[in-house]
Amino acid sequence: MLTGSKTTFKVRQMLPDIKERMLSQSGVNARSRDVFGLRCLPGECVLQRAVMVRKKLTAREGRGWLSGTLFCTHFRVAFVPQDSPRPDDNADPVLLGDHDVALASIEKVVVVGPNRTKLVTPNSSLKFTPEELVLYCRDLRVICFLFDRLTPDAQVLEITYTIAKTYQPPKPGSVLSFQNAALGSVEMKQFLSNRRRNAHMNWYESVSDWEQELERCGAMGWRVSSVNDRFEMSTSLSRFIVVPHKVLDTELKKSFAHFNEGRIPRWCWRHPRGSDLLRMASFQNNIYHEKDDIRNLEMILFGCQSSLCVVVELAEELPSPADIQLAHSRLRALCLGDISTSVSVPDDKWLSTLESTHWLDYTRSCLKKASEVACLLRGGHLTVALQEADDRDMSCVVSSLVQVMCDPHCRTQHGFQSLVQKEWVMAGHRFYSRVNYHRDNDKEEAPVFLLFLDCVWQLLSQYPSRFQLTDDFLLALHDSIHLPLFSSFLANCQRERCKRSQNLGQSYTPVNGWRDMLHPDSSSDPSDPPLPPVWDWDLQYSKHRRDRFTQPVPPVPPLQPLLNGNLNTNPDTHRLTDTLPGSVFLLSRGTFSCPANLLPWRSTSSGPYKKSHRRAASSENVPGLERLLKAWALTEFPQALTSTSGPQGPLDPYEPLLPLLMGPCMGLWRECYLRGALHAQAFSHPISANHPHPVERLAQEVQQLKDKLAQVSTGTDRSPPTKTAEPRRTDANLNQNTNNGTFLFPAARPQSKAAPRMTPPPTSTTTNHQTSRGPPPASAPPSRPVRRDYGGSSSSGNKHTFLFGHSSVTEARTYPAPNNAKLPKSNGPSLAS
């Protein structure tokens, strides 16, 4: 009788698995949405499940534990809470739930048992029953599941082995199988093919899209050219580029050969004051320059401006892709620790180790360079051209940051999506090589786009009220790049995306050259599912998650109409026309110069174009360039950059958001990099995850002490003052402990010569100047007071460089010339290749 009872119990326990396999084999599961309470995608099969499992919630989720059921499908690891509502069968499919993680995002699987921790691989064998399951993800998440004592041991072992064998180890071919698992079903293909794109953003895939952007920016002297419609001129550029009206397509074709990969100077954005931002690759100096080619190159380079062009060299001051990859790897190892050796950085060396990663240094250098370009564009009546060797990495970062700083439209969700679509997706950033989904090309891997998102987060943390998008949106975009399902990231240029979507092949003829040919029978390939764009957020996240992507912001007034394509309201820059027409200068390392090889066709003495080159301008003949920085007054800065005392005028929404770049002002993106740090540290120390980490316990003790102090102060004071957050005094230098810092604006001196006050730093999470190891507690502990010098001088005697000089509040609003923006004499300007 006892044996029969055991047999009956085992049969009942196996019934759900038998039922699931039968449904999978019969094909019913491909059309079902609800499988044991899990909302499945069309064609998604449940491989294993475990009941009575608890998930550890992060600080962003409210902390604590959540009970439910753990599932493993051939696409994801899903967790369904116990009290979650029943899924709606008529609702559109969602790839990932709020508690799910895709198998392609998992990097390592770790199990925790009695006094032991083991890294599980597809060939591992466990000699103990795991008590906890930890999933380390490529997007820096660490997801922890705790098995209850009542959870059957067989389910615990089976789901652990299933996840370890199906989480898509990095190898060629795994990406395609993962795409087929998520989107390969017939129902899912039909659903994606009938899905409409977001009509609120600009996709930059047609001539009308580019013309809409030209109209929005007020760029009247530019036109959209389709000379690269079939990618014959440049395989890495988009099909349509923006060039000056006066340059014909027949003349434009002769210019592609003079630049690396055919990436000629092209328009990106126009500042409301009339300056134009261009991007270009380096010159090909070994190519013979014809006379007509010279004229076309100069017309493209100067655009609609005839007086001044500033070429900004990016390679000398910004990190290389290899440097970015090394810094990100060090940052990842610091935040998550070494899983295999269970070694973590001690608390007393954590901040110094963070500094040695150089990640924050690279973020600061990108913001500094973007601030310099934004200040140049703000002056008006000039062209600023960003030059990079291949024009596909750091130029994307700087051009995007400049537009985020200066254009309020780019700080909205749809505007930011359009910006990334224009400056990254269509501009030919090598997403596929930089992300390295197949893990087969480590030399090309570099998270350049993640560095850009970190820079945007730095601006968001310093100007939270000027952004409609939130850090939840940036975090969702950060996580989506690690999911190989979106066409935005699975190609290196628009040509590769067109070949994949249309299955184009190529044929060569001596007359026509390389031509794309469409295979008639390739569109019916069932192993090639359609890939949605990353901006289809309804397909990725629930409505509850999407509602946190934006926040209300005041409406932005429309742009003033540009007169003849140029509008300059600053009287100090009206005399920029004093500059000799055709002057080209190089901005590198914060200084202007006229090197002899800036324009190769002007510096050579041979060829038919010797007589056609213009005479180079000396520094005495170009006073207008220095006035670009002289005219930059603190009265025109946003309120967040000026002193909090005194009357303030209305904010100009089109003034650039210049960030604070001092050490204390550059924070670590906690919600991204440290969201799994406490979980990782808990398993790298002999402390069970059931108990709080020492950092958490210390934060709780500090909070208790603060509460007691608040009660004592409330009891002694009859009329306690209202507690208001102290505004951050950004007019202070904050340079007590910095060495050779670079400041983008001068510090205003107060009228009274009072001694400096002892002001504690603010504890708001949006203006946090300190880098902590774990997620921020509910109330941060009181920090040590920082002595700030409001007089503009440092007590330690450190030397600092101000880009715009010093000023005084009591004096008139006049600013001297910058110390590092002197124009040297030169006999011939040229472009450094």
N, C-alpha and C positions, 0 to 999 in steps of 0.2 A: 504493500500500500504506500509505503514511504517512497519507494523507487518510482512508483507511478506518479506520485505528487511532484517529484523532482522533474520527471519527464514532461508532465503537463506544464509546469512553470517554465521550462526551457522553450517549449513550443510556443507558449503565449509570448515569451520574450522575443522570439524570432519572427512572429507574425508581421510586425511592421516592416521588417527588412524584406521578408518574402513578398509582401504586398507591393512594396516599392519597386522591387525588381520585376515583378509581373507587369506593373503599370509601365515601367520603362521599356520592356520588351514589346509590349503591345502597342506602344506609340501613344497611349492616352496621356502620358505625362507631358508630351510635347505640346498639348493643347490645354493642359491644366495650369491653373494659377496658384492653387492652394494645395500644398503637400505637407501634411502634419503641422499646419499653422504657418508654414513658410511660403511667402509669395515668390514663386519661381518664375523665371523667364520662360518664354516659349522654347521648348527643347532642352531645358535645364533638368538634369537628373540629380537626385539626391543619392550620394554614394554612402554616406554614413551619418549617424546622428547619435547624440548623447544627451540624456535627460538629466534634470536636476544639476545644472551647471550654473555657476555664478561668475559674472564678468566684473572685473575691477574697473570702476569708472575713474576717469581722469579728473583733474581739477576743473577743467572746462566743462565737464559733464556733471559736476556736482559732487564728485567723490563718492565713496561708499561702494557697495556691491549691488548687482542687479541679477536676480534669479531668472532662469529661462532655460531654453533648449539650444544646444549647439549643433549646427549642421555643417557638413562638408559636401559640396557639389563639385562638378568638374570645372567650375568657373570661380567659385568664391568659398570663403568660410563665413557662414552666416550665423547670427545669434538672434533668436526671437525671445524677447522678454515674456515673462509668465503672464502679465496682465495686459499685453498688447492687444489692440482690437483686431478683429478678424479682417483679413485683407479683402479688398473689393475686387471681384473678378472682372468688372467692367472698366477698371482703371487702366491707364497706360502703364506699360512695364517700366520699372526703375532698375537700373543696373545694380546699384548698391544701396542697402539700407543704412540707417544711422549707426548700426552696430556691426556692419559687415566689412570684410577686407577681401580684396581680390587676390586670387592665388598668385598672379603675376607680380603683386606688390610685396609678397612675403620673401624675405631674404634668408632667414634662419628660423628653425623651430627648436625650442628648448623646453625640456620637461624638468620639473622639480619634484623630487621625492623625499623620503625621510633622510635628511642630512646629506643630500647629494643633488647635483645638477648635471644634466647630460644634454649634449647637442645631438639632436636626432637627424639622421640623414636617411635617404631612401633605403639604404642597406643596413641600417642599425637594428639591433635587437635589444629589447629592454628586459632586464632581469628584476624589475620592480614595477609596481603599479604607480603611475604618476599621480601626484596630488594637484599639481598645477601645470598648465600649458601656457607657454609664453611664445608669442609670435612677434619676431623682430622684422619690421617692414623697411622697405627701401626709402620710404618717405619720412623716416625718423619716428614713426609711431611704434610703440611697444604695447601690444594687446595681451592682457593676462586673463586667463580663465581658471577658475578653481572648481575642481570636481568635488561633489558632495560625497559623504560616506555612503549614502544610499545609491549613488550612481553605480550601476553594475561594472565590475572590473573589465568585462569583455568589451563593453562600449567604450570605456576609457582607452584601452589599448588599440581597439580597431580605429577609432577616430584619430588617434595620434599617428598611427601608421599611415592612414589614408591621407592625412594632410601632408605628412612628410614625403609621400610618394607622388603627390599630384600638385604640389605647389610650384610647378614649372621651374626646375633648375635652369640657370642661365646657360643656354646652348642654342646654336642655330636651329631654327625650325620650331622652337617652342612658342614664339610669338604668334605664328600663323595658327597653330593648334589652339592657342588661347583665344584668338579672335573667332575661330570657328565655334568654340565652346560657348561664347557669349552671343555672337551675332550670326552664326551660321545656319540657324534653322530657317525653314521656309517662311514661317510666320514672322520671324524677326526681320528677314530681308524685305518682306512686303511692307512691314511697318516702317522701316527706315526709308524705303524708297518713296513712300507717300508722305513723309514728314516734311513740313515746311521750315524754312530757315527763319531766323530772327530778323524781322523787318525793321527793327529799331536801330540796328548797327550797320556800319558800312563794311562790306566784304572786299571791296577793291578788286573785283573780278571782271569788271566791265568798264567801258569808257564812261558810262553815265555815273558809275560810282566815283571815279576820279574827278569828274567834272563837278560832282556834288561837293567834294572836299575842297576843290578850288573855289567854289562859290562860298562855302562856309568861311574860308580863311580870307576871302577878299583878294585873292591873287589874280589880278586882271591881266598881267602880261605873260601868262603861262598857258600852255595848251597840253592836251593829252595826245601822245604819239603812240601809234600802233606799229612802229617799225620793228619791234621785237615780238610780233604776234605769234610767229612760229618758232620762237627761241633760236633764230638763226644768228642774230647779232651777239647775244649773250645767253648762255644756257642757265645761268644762275639768277638772272634778273626776271622780273615779272613780265607778263605780256605787254603791259602798258606802262609807260613812263611819262613823266611830266618834264617838258623842256620849254625854253622860251619860244614865244610866238615867231620871232624873226628867224629861227633856225628851221629849215625845211628838212623833211625826212631824207631826201637824197643827199643833203650835206651831212646829216646826222650819221648816216651809215659809215662815213669815212672816219668818224671819231672813235668808234668802238675799239679799233685795233690798237689805239694808243694807251689803253688802260688795262690793268690786270684783270683777266677774265671778262673783259669787255664791259666792266662796270663804270660807265662814264658818269660825270657829274649830273645829278638829277635832283629835282625839287622834292623836298619832304614836307615843309611847313612854312607858313608865313606868320611872322609876329604882327600883332595889331598895329604896331608903329611903322611897319613897312619893310622890315628886314626879312631876308629869305634864308632858310636853312637848307643846305645841300649836303649830299653824301657822295663820296666817290672813292675808288680804289687808287692805288699808286700808279704812277706813270710807267710806261714801257720806254725806257731811255734808248734801247737798242733799235728802235724803229725810226726810219727816216720820216721826217715831218715835212709834208708838202705845204706850200704857201696857203692854199685854201683850207687845209686842215688846221693850220694855226688860227686862222680867223674864226673857224667854227668852234674850236676849243675855247677860245677866249669869250666868244658870245655865250657859250654854255656856262662857262665858269662864272662870268659876271651876271648872267641872268638878266633881270630887268634893271640892275644897278649898273651905273656907268662910271662910278668914281672909285669904289673901294671894295676889295675882296680880302677876307681874312681866312687863311687856311689853317685849320686846327689839326695839328699832328697828334694822333692818339697813342701811337705805339710807345713813345718814350716815357709817358707818365702813368699809363694804365697797365694792369697785369696782363700777362699772356694767358691763353687757355690752359697751358700746362700749370701755371702758377695757381689759377683758380681751382683746377682739379685737385692739386696737392693741398691747398688750404681747406677745401670742402671735405676732403678725406680726413684731415686732422681734426676738423670740427666735428665730424660725425663720430670719430673714435673717442673724442673727449666727451660728447654728450651721451653716448650709449655705452661706452666702455668696451673692453675686449671680452666677447662672450666666451670664447674658447678657453682663455687663460684665467678668466674671472679676476682681472686686474682693472682697477679704476684709479683715477687720479685722486690724490688726497685733497681734502678740503682746503688746506692752507696753500696749495699750489694750483688750485683750479683756475683762478683769474690770470695768473702768469702763464699758464698753459694755454688759456684762451687767447691771450695776446700773441703768443708764439705761433698760433695758427695763421695769423695775418689775414683772416677773413674780414675782420672789421677794418683793417687798414685798406684792403682792396675796396670795400664798400665806401670808405671815406674818399678815396682817390677818385672813384667814379662820380660821386656827388660833387666833389670839388671841381672837376673838369666840366660837368654839366652846369654848374653855377657860373663859371667863367663864360661859357657859351651863351647862357641866358642873359648875362649882363651885356655882352656884345650885341645880341639881337635887340635888346631893349633900347639901344641907342638910336636905331633906325638908319635907313639909307645905306645899307651895306649888305653884302652877301657873306655868309659864314659857311664854309665848306669843311665838312668832317672828312679827314683823310685817314684811311687805314690800308694796310697792305692788300688784304682781300675784301675789305668792306663788308664783312659778314659776321662779326662778333662784337667788338667793343663799340663800333659805330652804331650798332643797334641799341646798345645800352645808353650811350650818351644822347643820341637823338630822341629816344623815348623819354628819358629823364628830363630833357629840356622842355619837351611839350607837356609833361606832367607838371613841371614847375610853373609854366607860363600860361597854359591853356586850361581854364576851368572845365571845359568840355571833356578833357582827357582824365579828369578826376571823377567822372561819373562812371557807372558800370558799363553802359553801352559805349561811351566814349573811350574808355580804357580798352575795351575789347576791340574796338575799331583801330585803336592805336597799335595794339599788339599785332593785329591782322595786317596792318600796313607796314610797320617797321620791322617785323620779325618774320611773319609767315610769307608775305609776298616779297619782301626784300631779300629772301634767300638765306636766312639763317639756317645753319646745318643742324636742325633739331635731331634728325635721325642719327647722325654721327656723334653729336655732343651728348645725347642721352645714352647712346650705346645700348639699345634694348637687347641685342643679341649677345652682348658681352664678348664680342669677337674683335673689337678694335679699341683697345685701351688707350692707344696713343692719341686718338681723336676725342676721347671722352672729356668733357668739361662742362660743368653746370653753369654756363654763362647766363642763361635765362633765370636761374634761381638767384644768381647774384643781383640781377635787375629787380626781381621781386623783393629782395631784401632792401635794396635802395629805396624802393617805393614805400616799403613799410617804415623806413626811417623817416621819410617825409610825412607819412600818415601819423606816426607817433608824435611828431612835433607840431603838426597842423591838423588835428583831428576834425576840427569844424569846417575845414575847407575841402574835405573829401566826401563824396556821396558813397563811394565804395568803402567797405570795412575790411578789417583784418580777416574776417571769416571768408570773404571773397578771395583775398590773396592766398589764404591757406588752402582753399579748395582748388585754386589754380595750381598751387605748388604740388598738391597731391595728385592732380590729374595728369601731370606730365610723366609720372611714374607708371601710368596705366596705358599699355600699348593698344589702345582701341580707337584713337582719334586721328583723323586725317591731318589735323593741324600739326602734329608732332611726328608723324611717321614718314616724313620726306624731308629732303634738304633744300628743295626749291619748288616753285610752282610747276615747273616742267615735269618733275617726278610725280607730283600729285596728279597732273593731267594724264600721264602715262598709266598710272594705276587705276584711275577712275574710268578711263576710256580704253585701257589695254592697248596702248599705242606701241607699234614697232617702228623701226627705222630702216630706210633703204637709201642707198647712195647712188647718185648718177653724176657724171662729170659736168653736166649742164646745171642741174638744180642743187647739187650738193646733198647734204643729209636732209631727208624728208621723213616726217612721221606718217605712218600708215596704220589704219584701223583694221584689226582682224575681225572679220564678220562673225566668226563663231566664238570669239573670246568672251563676249558679254554674257554668255550663258554658263560660265564656269561656276559650278556650285561651291567650289572650295575657296572662292574669293568673295567674302561677304562685304557689303558696303560699309564704309567707316564713317561715322558721324563726326562733325566738328566738335571741338572741345567746348564751344559756346552753347551747346545744347544742354543746359543745366537741368531741364526737366527730365532728361534721360538719366542723369547721374545722381541727383539728390532729391530728397523729399521736399515738400513745400515748406515744412518747418525749418529746414536747413537753408533753403533759398531765401526765406524772408530775412535772414540775418546778413545777407550780402550787401545791403544798402542801408543808409541812414538818411534822415531828412536834412537837407541843406537849404539855405536861402537861395532864391532864384538868382541867376546871373544875368545882368543886363546884356542886351545884344551888342555886338560889335558896332562901332561907329563906321560909317561908310568911308572907304579909303578914296582919297582924291588922287586921281591918275595913278592908282596903285600904290601910293606912298602917303602916309599921314604921320607927321612928326610934330608932336605938341611940345617938345622940349626946345626952348629957344637957344640953349647952349650948343645944340648939335645941328643948327641950321647951316652952319658954315662948313659942314663936312665936304661940301663941293669944292672947298679950297684945295682938297687933295687932288693931286695930278690924276687925271682920268686914266684908268687902267692900272692903278697901283695895287699890288698884291703883297700881303705881309703874312708872315708865319707866326702863329701863336704856339709856343712850346715852352713848357716849364714856367708858365706865368709871365713870360716876357715876349715882346714883339721883336721880330728881326726880319732882315731881308737877305737871306743867304743867296749865294751866287747861283745855286742849282735849284731854286724854287720853281722856275719855269724853264724846262730844258731848252725849249726853242728860243728863249730870250738870251740864254747864257752862252750859246754856241756862236762861233764866228764863221761857220761854213753853211752852205745851202742857199737856196733861193730866197729864204725868208730873212736874210740878214738885214736888209733895208727896211723891212716891215715892222720890226719890233719897236716898241715904244721905249722912250727913255725912262729909266728907273727913277723913282722919287726918293729923295733923301729925307732924313728926319726933319730938317728945317722946313721942307716944303709940305709936310703933312702934319699940321697942328691938330687937324680934326680927329685923328685917331686917338690921341691922348685925351681929348675932351669926351670921348665915349665913356671913360671911367671917371673923369672929373665931374661930369654932370650927374653922376649917380648920388643922390642925396638921401639922407636918412628920412627926410620928410616924406619921401615917396615909398618907403619900405612899408610892408604890411605891419599891422599893429603888433603881431606876434614877435617882430624883430626889433621893435623900438621900446623905449622906456615906458613903463606903465604909468608914470606921473605926467601931468600936463594934459592939455586938450589934445584930442585925436580927431583927425578928419575922417571922412568916410573911406572905407577900404576900397582900393582899386582891385577888382577881381583879376585883372590881367597883369598885375605886377608879379614877378617871379617869386616863388616861395623858396627863398634861400635858406638852406638848413644850417643849423649849428653843427660845426665839425670838430669841436674840441672833444677830448677824450671822454669826459663825463657825459657828454650829450649823445654819444653814439652807443646805443644799447643793443643788446642781443635779442633777437626775435624769440622770446620765450615760448610763445604759443606754438611755434614751429619746431625749434631745435630742442627744447627741454620738455616737451610734452610726454616723452617716454623716459626721461632721465631717472626719475625716482624709481620707476619699475626696474630699469636696468641695474641701478645701484643696489636695489633690494636683493637681487639675485646674484650679484657679484660679492655680497657680504654674507656671512653665516647668520642672516637674520631672516626669519620667515616673512613672507609678504602679508601674512595675516595681521602683523603688527605694524604700526606706523614707522616710517623711516626716521632716523635721528633728526634729520632736517625738519621733518614735519612735526616731530615732538617739540623741537626747539621753537618753532614758529608758534605752536599752540601755547607754550609757556610764556613767550613774549606777549602774546595776545591777552593771556590771563592777567599778566602784570599791568598791561595798559588799561584793562577794564577796571582793575582795583584802583589804580591811580585816578582814573576818571571818576569813580565813585567817591573817593576821598576828597577830590577837588570840588565835586558837586555838593558834598555835605558841608564843607567849610565856607564856600562862597554862597551868599544869599541870592545874589543876582549874577549867575555865571554868564559870561559873555558868550555870544553866539559864535560857534566854531565855523570859520570860513577858511576855505583853501587859499593859501597865500599865492598870489600870482607870481609866476616865474620871472625873475628880473633878467631878461635877456640882454639888458644893456651892460651888464657886468662882463668882465673879460673871462672870469673863471679860469685864470691861468696861474693859480698859486703853485700847482705841482706839475705843470706841463712844460715840456722842453721844446723850444723851437716850433711852437704851434703856428698854424696859418689861420688867420681870421679873415672872413669874407667881408666884414664891415667893421667900422671903428666903434669903440665903446664911448658912449656919451658920458660926459662928466657932470655930476650934479652941481647945482649952484652953491650949495653950502659945503664947506670944507670939514664936514663932520667925520669922526672916526668910522672906519668900516664896522658894520654891524655883524654880529654872529647870527647868521641866518641858516636854519636847517634846510636841507634840500627837500623839495616836494616829494611826497610819497604816492602821487597819482601814477597809475599804471601807464597812462598815455604819455607822461613826461618823465618816465623813470630813467635816471642817469646812471644807474648801477647795474651791474650784471650779476645775477644770482644764479645759483646752481640748480635750483628746482623751480617749479611753477610758483608764481607769486601767491602768498597766503592772502586770507581775507583782509587783513590789515597789516601792512609791512611794519617791522619794528622801527623804532626811532633811530635815525642814523646819526652819526657823529657830525657835529656842526662843522661847516666848511667856511673858512674865512675868505670872503670875496672882496676883491679890490674894485671899488666903484670909481676910483680915480683914474683908472686906465693904466696903472703901473703895477708891476709885480714886485712883491717883497723879496722874492728869491733872486731877483736880478736876471731872470731869463730873457733872452731875446726872442721877439716875435715879429712876424711879418704880416702887415695889414695890406690887403689888396687895394683898399680904398682910403688909406690914411686915417689919422685921428681927427676928432672933432670935439667941439665943446658946445654945450647947450646954451651957455650965456652969450656965445658969439653968434655972428650971422651964419646962415646956412651956406657956407662956402667950403669947398673941400679941395685940398691940394692935389697935385698930380700924384699918381701912384708911384712908389719907389721902384717897382719892378716892371713898369710898362714903358720903358724908354725905347725910342726908335733909333737904332744905329744908322749910320750912314752906309749907303750901299750903292753900287753901280749897276746892279741888275737883280731884280727879284726873280725867284724861281720856286718851284714846288719840289720838296724833298720826296723822293719816291720811296 
